[in-house]
Amino acid sequence: MNMDLYDYFMLNESEQTETLVQSGQLVAMKYNAITYLSLFSVSTFYVEFEWEKFTNRMVGKQIFKSGAELDKYLPDIDLVI
């Protein structure tokens, strides 16, 4: 599925989740003492979820193309050239 960031924003919450399940790829995960982050790639943008470890409740979601949000994952991703 070729979808841009604007199209994704126009979907409701359940449609966004369905798109992520069908077309997204898990790129990386990060952990800290209280939460964990999961980064998904969808077409030309990324979706990051933040989950509370002890309750497994989603406490945050960010959608972005690049920048500082993505930079924090780069040391943990094996790039193949």
C-alpha positions as CSV (number, residue, x, y, z in Angstrom):
1,M,0.0,0.0,0.0
2,N,1.4,3.4,-1.0
3,M,0.1,5.9,1.5
4,D,1.5,9.3,2.5
5,L,1.5,10.9,5.9
6,Y,-1.5,13.1,5.2
7,D,-3.6,10.1,4.1
8,Y,-2.7,8.3,7.3
9,F,-3.7,11.3,9.4
10,M,-7.1,11.3,7.7
11,L,-7.9,7.8,8.9
12,N,-9.7,7.2,12.2
13,E,-7.9,5.3,15.0
14,S,-9.1,1.8,14.0
15,E,-8.2,2.4,10.4
16,Q,-4.7,3.6,11.3
17,T,-4.3,0.4,13.4
18,E,-5.5,-1.8,10.6
19,T,-3.1,-0.1,8.1
20,L,-0.3,-0.6,10.5
21,V,-1.1,-4.3,10.9
22,Q,-1.5,-4.9,7.2
23,S,1.3,-2.6,5.8
24,G,3.6,-1.6,8.6
25,Q,6.9,-3.2,9.4
26,L,8.4,-3.3,12.9
27,V,11.8,-1.5,12.5
28,A,13.0,-1.2,16.1
29,M,12.2,-1.3,19.8
30,K,13.7,0.6,22.7
31,Y,13.2,-0.1,26.4
32,N,13.6,1.9,29.6
33,A,12.6,1.4,33.2
34,I,9.0,2.3,32.8
35,T,8.0,2.1,29.1
36,Y,9.0,0.6,25.8
37,L,8.8,2.1,22.3
38,S,8.0,0.3,19.1
39,L,8.9,1.9,15.8
40,F,7.0,0.9,12.6
41,S,7.6,1.9,9.0
42,V,4.6,2.6,6.8
43,S,5.3,3.6,3.2
44,T,7.2,6.9,3.5
45,F,6.7,7.6,7.2
46,Y,7.1,6.1,10.7
47,V,4.7,5.5,13.6
48,E,6.1,5.2,17.1
49,F,4.1,3.7,20.0
50,E,5.0,4.1,23.7
51,W,3.7,1.4,26.0
52,E,3.7,1.2,29.8
53,K,5.6,-1.9,30.8
54,F,3.6,-3.0,33.8
55,T,0.1,-2.3,32.5
56,N,0.8,-2.9,28.7
57,R,-1.2,0.3,28.1
58,M,-0.4,2.6,25.2
59,V,0.6,6.0,26.6
60,G,1.8,7.7,23.5
61,K,1.9,7.7,19.7
62,Q,3.9,9.8,17.3
63,I,3.8,9.9,13.5
64,F,6.7,11.4,11.6
65,K,8.9,11.3,8.5
66,S,12.3,11.9,9.9
67,G,14.2,14.0,12.4
68,A,15.1,13.7,16.1
69,E,12.3,11.2,16.6
70,L,14.0,8.8,14.2
71,D,17.5,9.6,15.1
72,K,17.3,8.0,18.5
73,Y,16.7,4.6,16.8
74,L,19.6,4.8,14.4
75,P,22.3,3.3,16.7
76,D,20.2,0.2,17.1
77,I,19.4,-0.4,13.5
78,D,21.6,-2.6,11.3
79,L,21.9,-0.8,7.9
80,V,22.8,-2.9,4.9
81,I,24.5,-1.1,2.1
